[in-house]
Amino acid sequence: MKNIDGRPEDPLRGLPAPPPLGSAALPPGTFTGRAVLVTGGGTGLGKAIATEFARLGADLVIAGRRIEQLKSAQEELAAVPGAGRVTAAVCDIRDPERVAEVFDAAVAAFGGVPDVLVNNAAANFPCPAEDLSPNAWRAVVDITLTGTWFVTREFGRRHLAAGTAGSIVNIGASYAWTGGPGYAHSAAAKAGVKNLVETLAVEWGPYGIQINGLVPGLFPHADMTQDIRGGLERAAPDDKDTRQPALRVGAPRELGWAATFLASPYARFITGHTLVVDGANWQRRSLVNPEVIPVRDQLGRGPFIP
């Protein structure tokens, strides 16, 4: 089609919108009789992922550190059409003994080790590398990497002992490949999480345990932290869509659909892979590089003072 002056219309329309909320990406009942453990499942993208498993019939264990959020999410998830049983477990994944107790509770509730583990729990906040305290570094790395390892290890050991198959989905970040200025702690931890995917796929594949990574792009949601919300407002106060190659941000359910596929019977031969769901945003490059703005300036911090 052409404009009134004969020129072609602007072809930029971006990627189509996803199917509506409540749609399922897999056949109904795909996870009926299967138990799924989602860490950080009480809020945000973790809850969105748990919702899509619930919609497909899964029994759910959602783990997190705040009982109020977990109880609220438990009620929401139990009300999802098609959902199985839903239980909540307070857990700091940095504590391997508490992690073991969560698995014990899942076994007691559902009669076996969870079939699927989604490692979603993580910690993050923007900070210039030179300002990171030892405690801040430890907090992010201990939750994001070490905690993920503790939960993964418990899952793997129990399936290996029982001789049963299982599926793990690790939520990653694209700066595991690219580095993350302003997020040195988180980028280093997420690189480790990605490496676990590639290492354990080979080690545990012979025993029927698959493991994949899932990297979200920009999925605005009500539970975003103030750090993330503030960063988005500084970078794109008016229009976040046009800053994505897809010309739109993601809907949380799209991440949930990707997670359910990776853990489903239809993805059994996919392991050791990291799937990026971000509308190609992490791959974008400009023909002319934009001006370099130091991280301190981007975060509104003054000169570094030791």
Secondary structure as GFF3:
##gff-version 3
##sequence-region A 1 306
A	DSSP	beta_strand	35	39	.	.	.	ID=ss1
A	DSSP	alpha_helix	44	55	.	.	.	ID=ss2
A	DSSP	beta_strand	59	64	.	.	.	ID=ss3
A	DSSP	alpha_helix	67	78	.	.	.	ID=ss4
A	DSSP	beta_strand	86	90	.	.	.	ID=ss5
A	DSSP	alpha_helix	96	110	.	.	.	ID=ss6
A	DSSP	beta_strand	116	119	.	.	.	ID=ss7
A	DSSP	three_ten_helix	129	131	.	.	.	ID=ss8
A	DSSP	alpha_helix	134	141	.	.	.	ID=ss9
A	DSSP	pi_helix	142	147	.	.	.	ID=ss10
A	DSSP	alpha_helix	148	162	.	.	.	ID=ss11
A	DSSP	beta_strand	166	171	.	.	.	ID=ss12
A	DSSP	alpha_helix	175	178	.	.	.	ID=ss13
A	DSSP	alpha_helix	184	204	.	.	.	ID=ss14
A	DSSP	three_ten_helix	205	207	.	.	.	ID=ss15
A	DSSP	beta_strand	209	216	.	.	.	ID=ss16
A	DSSP	alpha_helix	226	235	.	.	.	ID=ss17
A	DSSP	three_ten_helix	241	243	.	.	.	ID=ss18
A	DSSP	alpha_helix	252	262	.	.	.	ID=ss19
A	DSSP	three_ten_helix	265	267	.	.	.	ID=ss20
A	DSSP	beta_strand	274	277	.	.	.	ID=ss21
A	DSSP	three_ten_helix	281	283	.	.	.	ID=ss22
A	DSSP	alpha_helix	295	298	.	.	.	ID=ss23
###
